[in-house]
């Protein structure tokens, strides 16, 4: 189940819409940032130096594009984050699970502990150990 589906099933379609809008903006910033970095790199490499050996205006524009593209990529990571806090998400999940139980759906209670077992193993002309686990 995606986050959007979860928010809709939990009765919060506005959160699903907000999440979808943020992910779209995040994707646009990310891929736009990648394209801008690549374009800026090409522009900088292709630029010619001035007579005194300094970087030309085209080169500075290319470096600015690289910086702007990196900024877009960094911003995309922040926009792609969740639209609710961990506590809010847990409360939504608890409410959703309670509603399922009211409708007769049996859900596992809690999380089972992981177990690791080591036991001897014997056979004709062989002996050893058997390691098994439940996670």
Secondary structure as UniProt FT lines:
FT   HELIX           3..9
FT   TURN            10..11
FT   HELIX           13..46
FT   TURN            51..52
FT   HELIX           57..79
FT   HELIX           86..102
FT   TURN            103..104
FT   STRAND          115..123
FT   TURN            124..125
FT   STRAND          126..134
//
